């Protein structure tokens, strides 16, 4: 999904200038990449909040800078309540980008009805894909997971043109039998 954001140029640098920007409801930002000069920008806080809320990674910038960029980094305050700074990196539509995306689990694992417990081990995966095809998240279906089974990063179907950067042997989700629970055969043998 490609978002649209209007940006303003900012000339003031330093702590006081940035504090004044934030007081006006703006977030300081920088645009860099592709061998071009870095551009200091300011973006409305609501626009950045909406991008983060909707998981938008790719944006068309308008106003002081007219570029297509990827949201590369967001800096938060100590309590993760206020956005302090945003980094945008220039990209072209055909360029391959490396990005970390959240994992979403879908379905219900049958192993849970057999006394197993679900362990969601890896909440994010890193992939390389064309900039125009960045998904919002990576969907993992767990409706076939029984006790003792796992889904590894290499088992996940990625969007067209995407390649897995996270090592394939990384366990994303697994269903396991809790330790200390006796199996029915072991309980019968004990009595």
C-alpha positions in Angstrom: 0.0 0.0 0.0 1.4 3.4 -1.0 0.5 6.4 1.2 0.7 10.1 0.3 2.2 12.6 2.7 2.8 16.3 2.3 6.1 17.5 3.7 7.5 21.0 4.6 11.1 22.0 4.5 12.8 23.0 7.8 15.7 25.2 8.1 16.2 25.2 11.9 18.4 22.5 13.3 19.2 21.7 16.9 17.3 21.0 20.0 15.4 24.3 20.3 14.3 24.4 16.7 13.1 20.8 16.8 11.2 21.5 20.1 9.4 24.4 18.4 8.5 22.1 15.5 7.0 19.5 17.8 5.1 22.3 19.7 3.4 23.1 16.3 2.3 19.5 15.8 5.1 18.7 13.4 7.6 15.9 13.4 11.2 16.5 12.2 12.2 14.2 9.4 15.0 13.6 6.9 15.0 12.3 3.4 18.1 10.6 2.1 19.4 8.0 -0.4 20.2 7.4 -4.1 23.3 9.5 -3.9 21.3 12.7 -3.6 21.6 15.4 -1.0 19.9 14.9 2.4 16.8 17.0 2.8 15.6 18.2 6.3 11.8 18.0 6.4 8.8 18.4 8.8 5.7 16.3 8.6 2.3 16.7 10.4 2.2 14.4 13.4 -1.3 13.1 12.4 0.1 11.9 9.0 2.9 9.9 10.6 0.5 8.5 13.2 -1.8 7.3 10.4 1.1 5.7 8.5 2.2 3.8 11.6 -1.4 2.8 12.5 -2.1 1.4 9.0 1.4 -0.2 8.6 2.2 1.9 5.5 5.8 1.6 4.5 6.0 3.2 1.0 5.0 6.8 0.6 4.8 9.4 -2.1 6.1 12.7 -0.7 4.7 16.0 -1.9 5.3 19.6 -1.0 8.9 20.5 -0.3 10.1 17.2 -1.6 8.6 15.2 -4.5 9.9 11.6 -4.1 8.9 8.1 -3.5 10.3 6.9 -0.2 10.2 4.1 2.3 9.7 4.8 6.0 13.1 3.6 7.2 13.1 4.5 10.9 10.9 6.0 13.6 12.5 7.4 16.8 10.2 7.4 19.9 10.6 9.2 23.2 11.5 7.2 26.3 8.0 6.1 27.0 7.1 5.3 23.4 4.3 7.8 23.4 5.6 10.6 21.2 7.4 10.4 17.8 10.7 12.4 18.0 12.0 11.9 14.4 11.4 10.0 11.2 13.8 8.8 8.5 12.7 8.4 4.9 14.9 6.7 2.3 14.4 7.4 -1.4 13.4 4.3 -3.5 12.4 3.7 -7.1 9.4 1.5 -8.0 11.6 -1.3 -9.4 14.1 -1.3 -6.6 14.5 -4.2 -4.2 14.3 -3.2 -0.6 15.0 -5.1 2.6 12.3 -4.7 5.2 11.2 -6.2 8.5 7.5 -6.9 8.7 5.2 -8.2 11.5 4.0 -11.8 11.4 0.2 -12.4 11.6 -1.1 -15.8 12.7 -4.3 -17.1 11.1 -6.4 -20.1 11.9 -6.5 -22.4 14.9 -4.0 -25.1 15.5 -5.6 -28.5 16.1 -2.7 -29.3 18.5 -4.2 -26.9 21.0 -7.3 -29.3 21.4 -4.8 -32.1 22.0 -3.4 -30.4 25.1 -0.6 -28.6 23.3 0.5 -25.0 23.9 1.2 -22.5 21.1 4.5 -20.7 21.1 4.7 -17.7 18.9 8.5 -17.4 18.8 9.2 -14.9 16.0 7.0 -11.9 15.6 8.8 -10.3 12.7 10.5 -11.5 9.6 12.9 -9.7 7.2 12.3 -10.0 3.5 13.7 -8.4 0.3 11.0 -7.4 -2.2 10.2 -4.8 -4.9 9.4 -1.4 -3.2 6.0 -1.3 -4.8 5.0 -4.7 -3.5 5.7 -4.3 0.2 3.0 -6.2 2.1 1.6 -4.8 5.4 2.4 -8.1 7.2 3.4 -11.7 6.6 0.5 -14.1 7.0 1.2 -17.5 8.6 -1.6 -20.1 8.6 -1.5 -22.5 11.6 -4.6 -24.5 10.9 -2.5 -27.7 10.3 -0.2 -27.5 13.3 -0.4 -30.6 15.6 1.5 -31.2 18.8 5.2 -31.3 18.2 5.0 -29.5 14.9 6.4 -26.1 13.9 6.4 -23.5 11.1 9.8 -22.4 10.1 10.6 -19.2 8.2 11.4 -21.2 5.1 7.9 -22.8 5.2 6.1 -19.5 4.7 4.7 -18.5 1.3 6.0 -15.0 0.5 4.4 -12.5 -1.9 5.5 -12.7 -5.5 9.0 -11.4 -6.1 9.9 -11.5 -2.4 12.9 -13.4 -0.9 13.4 -14.4 2.7 16.3 -12.7 4.4 15.7 -14.2 7.9 17.4 -17.6 8.1 15.1 -20.4 7.0 15.6 -22.5 10.1 14.1 -19.9 12.4 11.0 -21.2 14.2 8.1 -18.8 13.7 5.4 -20.7 15.6 5.2 -24.1 17.2 2.8 -26.3 19.2 4.4 -28.3 22.0 3.4 -30.5 24.9 4.0 -28.7 28.2 6.9 -30.2 30.3 5.9 -32.4 33.2 2.6 -33.6 31.7 2.4 -37.3 31.5 1.2 -39.0 28.4 -1.7 -41.5 28.9 0.7 -44.5 28.4 3.2 -43.1 30.9 0.4 -42.5 33.5 -1.0 -46.0 33.1 2.5 -47.5 33.5 3.1 -45.4 36.7 -0.1 -46.9 38.3 
